[in-house]
């Protein structure tokens, strides 16, 4: 794709889709281009992985009960519009089958994030103690004990 056209397309997605997500209107259709756009700017950061999982969640689950989709969806399935019944059934099947997978990905990501944090703290315990000393001089616990408790708690399974 031409870089100029790609830039305009990216900007259009970034301007049009967020309000649709806020109001819960055409949520799945708004989240999908944001998920695709996001993949072209993807970097190996935990925040970016979270965004990818979040947009995937909206594509699979929709906006939920407090949304314009839910309000409109109640009556639209009974209309004579072509393909509405089929699209509704596809979205319902996607929600049933995709929900467990997206929840598994989210649990694994959160567990990996905390595990890596614990490993990093264990690998450089002296630096962690120094950070505890530098952040505050009025602890309820001595900094050495606070550092050890932090390592212990962050290495527990989520």
N, C-alpha and C positions, 0 to 999 in steps of 0.2 A: 504494500500500500504506500502511496505517496506520503512522505513525512508531513506535509502541510495538511493533507486530508486526514491523516491519523491524528494530528494535533487538534483539528476541529472536531473530529468525532469524539476524542477523549474529553475535550472541554464540554461538548454537548451532553455526554453521559454524566460528567461531574456536576453539571448544572441542573439537568432535568431529573435524574434519578433520586438524589437525596430527598427532595420534597415528596416524591412519591412514596419513599420509605417512611418518612415521618407520618404521613397521613394514612399509610397502609393501603394505598391505592395501586393496584397492579404490582404488588410487592414482589412476586416471583419474577415478573418481567423486568422490574427495575433492578433487582439484586443480581440477576444473571449477567447483564452487561458490565456491572461494577465488578463482579467476580472475574470476568474475562479481562477487563481493562487492568485490573489489579495484577493479573499474572504477567503482564508486560512490564510492569514496574516493580516486580517482586524482588526483594532482597532477603537474604537469610537472617531476618530479625524475628524475634518472638512476636513483636507487635504485628508484623505483616502476616505471620501465620495465623494469629488471632483474627485479623480482618478476613482472611481467606475462609476460615472456619465459620465466621459469623455470616458472611455473605452466602456461603454454602447452606448454612442453616436456614436463612430466609428463602433461598431457592427451594429447599426441600419442604419446609414447614409453613411457609407463608407468613402473614403478618399476625395471625392469632385473632382472638375474639374481639379485641378492642381496635377495630380498623374499619376503613371503608370497604375493604374486600369482604369482610364478614357481613357487613350490612347489605352490600349489593349481592353478594353470593347467595344469600338465602332465596332471593327471588329469581336470579338470573338462570339458575339450573332448570327452572320450570318453563322458561320461555322457548319460543320456536326458533331462536337464532341457530344457524347451522354450526355444528361442531361444539357447541357449548356443553352439551351433556358428555361428550367424549373427553373434552379438555378437563372438565370437572372430575371425571373418573380417573384420568391420568394423574391429576394433582393429588387426589385422595390416595391412590396407590403409592405415589412418590413419598407422601408423608408417612404412610404406614411402613414402607420398606426402608426409607432413607433415614428416618429418625434414629433408630438404634445405631446406625453407622456413624452419624455425625456426633452422637453423644459419646461413642467410643473414642473417636478422634479427639474430642475436646478433653475427655478424661486423660488420655495418653499425653496430650500436650501439656496439661497442667501438671501432671505427675513428673514429666521430664523436666519442666521448668524448675520445679522445686528441687528435684534430685540434683540437677546441675548446679543449682545455687548452693546446696549442701556440700557437694564435692568441692566446689571452688573454695568454700569457707574452710573446709578441712585441709585442703592443700596449702593454704597460706594462713594458718591460725594466728601467727604473730601480727600480720597485717590487720586481721579482723579485730584483734584485741586493741590495736592502735586506733582503729576507726571507732571502736566503742568508747575509748578514752577521749578522743577528739570531739565526738558528737555532743557529749554532755558530761558535766562534772557532778550532776546531782542524780545519781542512779539509786534506785531502791536496792539493787543488787550490785555487788562488786563487778566491774567490767569483765574480769576473767570468767566469773560464774555466768554472767549474762551471755557472753560469747559462746560458752559451752552449751548452755540451754538453747541458744539459737541454732547451733549446729544440730543438736539432738532433735529439735522440733522440725527443722527443715528437711531432715533426712527421713522422717517418718512417712509411711505411705499415705497418699491422699485418699 
